[in-house]
Amino acid sequence: MSNPFVSRQEPKGWVVSLSLVAMVVGTMGSMVYFKSLSGGRMDRPSAGAREGTAGISEENVEKLREEVSRLRDENQKLSDTLAEGQDASKDINENLKKVSIFAGLTEIHGPGIIITLSDSKKSAEELLDYSAGIIHDLDVLKTVNELWNAGAEAIAINGKRVGPNSNYRCVGTTIHVDEQKIASPIAIQAVGDPSVLYGALSLPGGALSEIKDVDPQMVKIENAKELLLPPWKGTTEFEFAKQPDPKKEEDDKE
Amino acid sequence: MILIPIIALLLGILVGAVVVVDLPIAFAPYAAIIIMAGLDALSGGSRSLLEGKFLPTVFLTGFLANTLLGLFLIWLGDGLGVALLTPAAIVFGMRMFTNLSVIRRVLLRRYEDFSFRRKRDSEETPEAVS
């Protein structure tokens, strides 16, 4: 009777059965525990199903894009030849040039900054939320918005010019800008006053501070003395929007 | 003897940590209910062991039946879109607490008996000597 916890009548067979169940519990428990720590990625609902928007294949888009830029060049040539002869149409042509520069339909060069956003190289354990270490479509959108806000005059993302109706979407594991896939590292070139743009983007609590809090390595901002941005290749065709009174509009211009 | 189930538990944890199985995330509630049923069975087993009425057949069939019912409930809940893991987990949890209280009482009673007897023995021995 030295040990108070020993039962007087010892039932038989308890060691084996208790051990069996204990082992099951231990195995299941540790399996689930270690699984949830290492590989248990809960992806946000994949938008992969939306990838083939309206059944337009990517090759098709690429072809159409080429055709658009070809036609645009021809158009430019035609207006150039027109302008050569007549004085009156010279004014119109200049006006047209201004408008197309504003709309991003021409090449543009000038000083500015280059912002490079890249996915964090930290491991998922370090980040706690692995999704925080990834550049999302919203980050690109916020950056571009902040750049416009800071007075950027032209912006290109990974060498693709951003136009008046550029859009940013998350499609599965990539980001689409104007239906073009981009992935980390994402280089955003902006033409404008470099110091103003730089200041706007390094603002504490600004558009990029959230990412910088996760991992400062994800954001890199450099000044650029000379940037050359390609023209925007999106469509300029309007189906529904129409000018109220074209004649009056032209009168206003002159 | 009491060490063997504990060693088995540690062995199980080791096996689970070493063996890499690709568990789908949908499996998580099923694993949870197996663990809950196992913990319930362990607490119930210890209780009946201390009460001196442990029967291996009752213990093992109880564990199996509870696990199967729990798995069935979750499967049903998946189909119905209702989280039926919760009621099963609540019942297992309640049973664990009940078992723990019984285990506590039994152990306390035994300890009190033991200390009482030791006191009585120590009071008796000096008389025997003198």
Chai-1 contact restraints between the chains, C-beta under 6 A:
chainA,res_idxA,chainB,res_idxB,connection_type,confidence,min_distance_angstrom,max_distance_angstrom,comment,restraint_id
A,P4,B,R110,contact,1.0,0.0,6.0,A-B,restraint_1
A,P4,B,Y111,contact,1.0,0.0,6.0,A-B,restraint_2
A,P4,B,F114,contact,1.0,0.0,6.0,A-B,restraint_3
A,S7,B,G52,contact,1.0,0.0,6.0,A-B,restraint_4
A,Q9,B,G52,contact,1.0,0.0,6.0,A-B,restraint_5
A,P11,B,F54,contact,1.0,0.0,6.0,A-B,restraint_6
A,G13,B,P56,contact,1.0,0.0,6.0,A-B,restraint_7
A,W14,B,L49,contact,1.0,0.0,6.0,A-B,restraint_8
A,W14,B,F54,contact,1.0,0.0,6.0,A-B,restraint_9
A,V15,B,M1,contact,1.0,0.0,6.0,A-B,restraint_10
A,V15,B,I4,contact,1.0,0.0,6.0,A-B,restraint_11
A,S17,B,P56,contact,1.0,0.0,6.0,A-B,restraint_12
A,S17,B,F59,contact,1.0,0.0,6.0,A-B,restraint_13
A,S17,B,L60,contact,1.0,0.0,6.0,A-B,restraint_14
A,L18,B,P5,contact,1.0,0.0,6.0,A-B,restraint_15
A,L18,B,G45,contact,1.0,0.0,6.0,A-B,restraint_16
A,S19,B,I4,contact,1.0,0.0,6.0,A-B,restraint_17
A,S19,B,P5,contact,1.0,0.0,6.0,A-B,restraint_18
A,S19,B,A8,contact,1.0,0.0,6.0,A-B,restraint_19
A,V21,B,G38,contact,1.0,0.0,6.0,A-B,restraint_20
A,V21,B,A41,contact,1.0,0.0,6.0,A-B,restraint_21
A,V21,B,L42,contact,1.0,0.0,6.0,A-B,restraint_22
A,V21,B,F63,contact,1.0,0.0,6.0,A-B,restraint_23
A,A22,B,P5,contact,1.0,0.0,6.0,A-B,restraint_24
A,A22,B,A8,contact,1.0,0.0,6.0,A-B,restraint_25
A,A22,B,L9,contact,1.0,0.0,6.0,A-B,restraint_26
A,M23,B,A8,contact,1.0,0.0,6.0,A-B,restraint_27
A,M23,B,G12,contact,1.0,0.0,6.0,A-B,restraint_28
A,V24,B,G38,contact,1.0,0.0,6.0,A-B,restraint_29
A,V25,B,I35,contact,1.0,0.0,6.0,A-B,restraint_30
A,V25,B,G38,contact,1.0,0.0,6.0,A-B,restraint_31
A,V25,B,L39,contact,1.0,0.0,6.0,A-B,restraint_32
A,G26,B,L9,contact,1.0,0.0,6.0,A-B,restraint_33
A,G26,B,G12,contact,1.0,0.0,6.0,A-B,restraint_34
A,G26,B,I13,contact,1.0,0.0,6.0,A-B,restraint_35
A,T27,B,G12,contact,1.0,0.0,6.0,A-B,restraint_36
A,T27,B,V15,contact,1.0,0.0,6.0,A-B,restraint_37
A,T27,B,G16,contact,1.0,0.0,6.0,A-B,restraint_38
A,M28,B,A31,contact,1.0,0.0,6.0,A-B,restraint_39
A,M28,B,I34,contact,1.0,0.0,6.0,A-B,restraint_40
A,M28,B,I35,contact,1.0,0.0,6.0,A-B,restraint_41
A,G29,B,I35,contact,1.0,0.0,6.0,A-B,restraint_42
A,S30,B,I13,contact,1.0,0.0,6.0,A-B,restraint_43
A,S30,B,G16,contact,1.0,0.0,6.0,A-B,restraint_44
A,S30,B,A17,contact,1.0,0.0,6.0,A-B,restraint_45
A,M31,B,G16,contact,1.0,0.0,6.0,A-B,restraint_46
A,V32,B,A31,contact,1.0,0.0,6.0,A-B,restraint_47
A,F34,B,A17,contact,1.0,0.0,6.0,A-B,restraint_48
A,K35,B,L23,contact,1.0,0.0,6.0,A-B,restraint_49
